[in-house]
Amino acid sequence: MKIAIYGYGNLGRGVECAAQQNDDVELVGVFTRRDPKDLKTLFGTPVYSVDDILDFKDKVDVLIICGGSATDLPKMTPALACDFNVVDSFDTHAKIPEHFEIVDAAAYANETTALISCGWDPGMFSLNRLYASAILPDGKDYTFWGRGVSQGHSDAIRRIDGVVDARQYTVPVAETLQSVRDGNTPELTTRQKHIRECYVVAEEGANLQEIEQKIKTMPNYFADYDTTVTFISMEEMKRDHSEIPHGGVVIRTGKTGVNSCHSNTIEYSLKLDSNPEFTASALVAFARAVYRMHERGTIGCLTPFDVAPADLSPLSGAELRAIML
Amino acid sequence: MKIAIYGYGNLGRGVECAAQQNDDVELVGVFTRRDPKDLKTLFGTPVYSVDDILDFKDKVDVLIICGGSATDLPKMTPALACDFNVVDSFDTHAKIPEHFEIVDAAAYANETTALISCGWDPGMFSLNRLYASAILPDGKDYTFWGRGVSQGHSDAIRRIDGVVDARQYTVPVAETLQSVRDGNTPELTTRQKHIRECYVVAEEGANLQEIEQKIKTMPNYFADYDTTVTFISMEEMKRDHSEIPHGGVVIRTGKTGVNSCHSNTIEYSLKLDSNPEFTASALVAFARAVYRMHERGTIGCLTPFDVAPADLSPLSGAELRAIML
């Protein structure tokens, strides 16, 4: 299977790493909006300009689009789906139905196969919500995120006057998580589920109290949470907060039996040293499924919900049944 | 979707309960090898003799076969797949490839759809091994079972002279589980992974020391484990050990990034008050997928690996994308 990477940030580099781990994957190249001469890839993968992408129409089986969900993917994915089978990690949950429709129209019209919203949430967490709810319909599920870096919240802090750099960690409230893990099914407020920990480097002479106040009262981002703000030096930021870990938990407890007498709890959790590298690894596995499904004649837009798990593995059906079932 | 239950033990009763929770499921009847007059179902579901099953050929969309893996399913599933779409919970891991081939031949020849080895292991645990290994190929996975009742091991104890009743719990070794959960990837012996706890009711005057010795040295079942034997009264057995709980954990840790510098851990765990009711709930969800896949023209034998998750849910693709992705 020949893949290519479109966009070379953290996610694109993660796909380049993941490609090394999969023997059936050949990485054709990296496509960038920058000048290809200025970009050096981790493993010496050839770099091309996005302007030349159509020259590769018959040389790439699946194009993995590594752009941002806010502005890149809504344009890139439908445009590229006109000429390539594509996979993206579109993660703006509220806009998934709209993105799906637009990509589906482009892929159908051009007889390509597209898969959107791949990664861990949306992605593996979504799959676990689906499996758990299908098996235990009389139940309730909970998703907790963290401990991990939220890029969007970190960016929001950086936009405050006097802030030089910032890192925000989302952390599940330990007692709430334990209660849900024990099979309880409470109604929870935003504040009861997650804490927001902020590490901030301020300009010299900045009003720290004012910055802290602005963070804690910021609507949507922080006002509804218990938020802690810790001021640190740039040196500490680089030393202690240079990684991009994340993770979280999906838990569903459901009742079974006569008079719902039995309680059953399903839990799926991730502890990721590298959020983008894990997402990238998922993109490569789902690219394999897109390639196979396209070969079998599937066209249009898909999500992880539409992929039979066997299509994700390099092993054959017989091998999977013998060693993994 | 019209389903029927073939075999009415713990699993069959679980399917009857699960059918009540799914609005799109109509339970046509229970088929039994016993005299139907002697069998009273939990929810008043009509009971028929297995001898009359062919009268229902066009009245049942999917037949859920609730027999044992040792002797029932190897015969029942291929035979019934000649006339019905079927689902079973065949769980003798080593014999899955053989069972698959036989059922596949029967289903193909008769243009029916069969799904085998559904439940949690094989089943949901297998799916999690597959997803995790496809996403993190450079890693290692571990499956721990318990704390839960092992029926086979309980039966083995009951066959010892002087034993009236017995219940065996499989329990993961806590320190080993914690080590794997922390991202370590040790090589483990059988003894390092699980403990076997036995609760035994002995005949009056039986030689307890001898019984304990026979249990602890029983090859395959107990000799390779740290085994504890506790003698209890029949009253205690009924009071404290009448339920059939089970569960366990699948954990995979895999490396990503340049020089495998990042570690990522995926964990899937189940805590089940009722092992058979959870398995039954999975059978009903997968029966829905079998029904839909058969309607779309799929024939032959499948496993949970071959089912796109969207087919398990009563919700439409658009609904799933809007609320669960």
Chai-1 contact restraints between the chains, C-beta under 6 A:
chainA,res_idxA,chainB,res_idxB,connection_type,confidence,min_distance_angstrom,max_distance_angstrom,comment,restraint_id
A,C17,B,G257,contact,1.0,0.0,6.0,A-B,restraint_1
A,Q21,B,P137,contact,1.0,0.0,6.0,A-B,restraint_2
A,Q21,B,D138,contact,1.0,0.0,6.0,A-B,restraint_3
A,L42,B,V258,contact,1.0,0.0,6.0,A-B,restraint_4
A,I96,B,R321,contact,1.0,0.0,6.0,A-B,restraint_5
A,I96,B,L325,contact,1.0,0.0,6.0,A-B,restraint_6
A,P97,B,R321,contact,1.0,0.0,6.0,A-B,restraint_7
A,P97,B,A322,contact,1.0,0.0,6.0,A-B,restraint_8
A,F100,B,R321,contact,1.0,0.0,6.0,A-B,restraint_9
A,S117,B,L325,contact,1.0,0.0,6.0,A-B,restraint_10
A,P122,B,L325,contact,1.0,0.0,6.0,A-B,restraint_11
A,S126,B,M324,contact,1.0,0.0,6.0,A-B,restraint_12
A,S126,B,L325,contact,1.0,0.0,6.0,A-B,restraint_13
A,L127,B,P309,contact,1.0,0.0,6.0,A-B,restraint_14
A,R129,B,M324,contact,1.0,0.0,6.0,A-B,restraint_15
A,L130,B,P309,contact,1.0,0.0,6.0,A-B,restraint_16
A,L130,B,M324,contact,1.0,0.0,6.0,A-B,restraint_17
A,Y131,B,P309,contact,1.0,0.0,6.0,A-B,restraint_18
A,A134,B,A285,contact,1.0,0.0,6.0,A-B,restraint_19
A,A134,B,L312,contact,1.0,0.0,6.0,A-B,restraint_20
A,A134,B,S313,contact,1.0,0.0,6.0,A-B,restraint_21
A,I135,B,S281,contact,1.0,0.0,6.0,A-B,restraint_22
A,I135,B,A282,contact,1.0,0.0,6.0,A-B,restraint_23
A,I135,B,A285,contact,1.0,0.0,6.0,A-B,restraint_24
A,P137,B,Q21,contact,1.0,0.0,6.0,A-B,restraint_25
A,D138,B,Q21,contact,1.0,0.0,6.0,A-B,restraint_26
A,T256,B,S274,contact,1.0,0.0,6.0,A-B,restraint_27
A,T256,B,E277,contact,1.0,0.0,6.0,A-B,restraint_28
A,T256,B,S281,contact,1.0,0.0,6.0,A-B,restraint_29
A,G257,B,C17,contact,1.0,0.0,6.0,A-B,restraint_30
A,G257,B,S274,contact,1.0,0.0,6.0,A-B,restraint_31
A,G257,B,E277,contact,1.0,0.0,6.0,A-B,restraint_32
A,V258,B,L42,contact,1.0,0.0,6.0,A-B,restraint_33
A,H262,B,D273,contact,1.0,0.0,6.0,A-B,restraint_34
A,H262,B,S274,contact,1.0,0.0,6.0,A-B,restraint_35
A,H262,B,E277,contact,1.0,0.0,6.0,A-B,restraint_36
A,S263,B,D273,contact,1.0,0.0,6.0,A-B,restraint_37
A,N264,B,L272,contact,1.0,0.0,6.0,A-B,restraint_38
A,N264,B,D273,contact,1.0,0.0,6.0,A-B,restraint_39
A,N264,B,F278,contact,1.0,0.0,6.0,A-B,restraint_40
A,T265,B,K271,contact,1.0,0.0,6.0,A-B,restraint_41
A,I266,B,L270,contact,1.0,0.0,6.0,A-B,restraint_42
A,E267,B,S269,contact,1.0,0.0,6.0,A-B,restraint_43
A,Y268,B,Y268,contact,1.0,0.0,6.0,A-B,restraint_44
A,S269,B,E267,contact,1.0,0.0,6.0,A-B,restraint_45
A,L270,B,I266,contact,1.0,0.0,6.0,A-B,restraint_46
A,K271,B,T265,contact,1.0,0.0,6.0,A-B,restraint_47
A,L272,B,N264,contact,1.0,0.0,6.0,A-B,restraint_48
A,D273,B,H262,contact,1.0,0.0,6.0,A-B,restraint_49
A,D273,B,S263,contact,1.0,0.0,6.0,A-B,restraint_50
A,D273,B,N264,contact,1.0,0.0,6.0,A-B,restraint_51
A,S274,B,T256,contact,1.0,0.0,6.0,A-B,restraint_52
A,S274,B,G257,contact,1.0,0.0,6.0,A-B,restraint_53
A,S274,B,H262,contact,1.0,0.0,6.0,A-B,restraint_54
A,E277,B,T256,contact,1.0,0.0,6.0,A-B,restraint_55
A,E277,B,G257,contact,1.0,0.0,6.0,A-B,restraint_56
A,E277,B,H262,contact,1.0,0.0,6.0,A-B,restraint_57
A,F278,B,N264,contact,1.0,0.0,6.0,A-B,restraint_58
A,S281,B,I135,contact,1.0,0.0,6.0,A-B,restraint_59
A,S281,B,T256,contact,1.0,0.0,6.0,A-B,restraint_60
A,A282,B,I135,contact,1.0,0.0,6.0,A-B,restraint_61
A,A285,B,A134,contact,1.0,0.0,6.0,A-B,restraint_62
A,A285,B,I135,contact,1.0,0.0,6.0,A-B,restraint_63
A,T303,B,L325,contact,1.0,0.0,6.0,A-B,restraint_64
A,F305,B,P309,contact,1.0,0.0,6.0,A-B,restraint_65
A,F305,B,A310,contact,1.0,0.0,6.0,A-B,restraint_66
A,F305,B,L320,contact,1.0,0.0,6.0,A-B,restraint_67
A,D306,B,A308,contact,1.0,0.0,6.0,A-B,restraint_68
A,D306,B,A310,contact,1.0,0.0,6.0,A-B,restraint_69
A,V307,B,A308,contact,1.0,0.0,6.0,A-B,restraint_70
A,A308,B,D306,contact,1.0,0.0,6.0,A-B,restraint_71
A,A308,B,A308,contact,1.0,0.0,6.0,A-B,restraint_72
A,P309,B,L127,contact,1.0,0.0,6.0,A-B,restraint_73
A,P309,B,L130,contact,1.0,0.0,6.0,A-B,restraint_74
A,P309,B,Y131,contact,1.0,0.0,6.0,A-B,restraint_75
A,P309,B,F305,contact,1.0,0.0,6.0,A-B,restraint_76
A,A310,B,F305,contact,1.0,0.0,6.0,A-B,restraint_77
A,A310,B,D306,contact,1.0,0.0,6.0,A-B,restraint_78
A,L312,B,A134,contact,1.0,0.0,6.0,A-B,restraint_79
A,S313,B,L130,contact,1.0,0.0,6.0,A-B,restraint_80
A,S313,B,A134,contact,1.0,0.0,6.0,A-B,restraint_81
A,L320,B,F305,contact,1.0,0.0,6.0,A-B,restraint_82
A,R321,B,I96,contact,1.0,0.0,6.0,A-B,restraint_83
A,R321,B,P97,contact,1.0,0.0,6.0,A-B,restraint_84
A,R321,B,F100,contact,1.0,0.0,6.0,A-B,restraint_85
A,A322,B,P97,contact,1.0,0.0,6.0,A-B,restraint_86
A,M324,B,S126,contact,1.0,0.0,6.0,A-B,restraint_87
A,M324,B,R129,contact,1.0,0.0,6.0,A-B,restraint_88
A,M324,B,L130,contact,1.0,0.0,6.0,A-B,restraint_89
A,L325,B,I96,contact,1.0,0.0,6.0,A-B,restraint_90
A,L325,B,S117,contact,1.0,0.0,6.0,A-B,restraint_91
A,L325,B,P122,contact,1.0,0.0,6.0,A-B,restraint_92
A,L325,B,S126,contact,1.0,0.0,6.0,A-B,restraint_93
A,L325,B,T303,contact,1.0,0.0,6.0,A-B,restraint_94
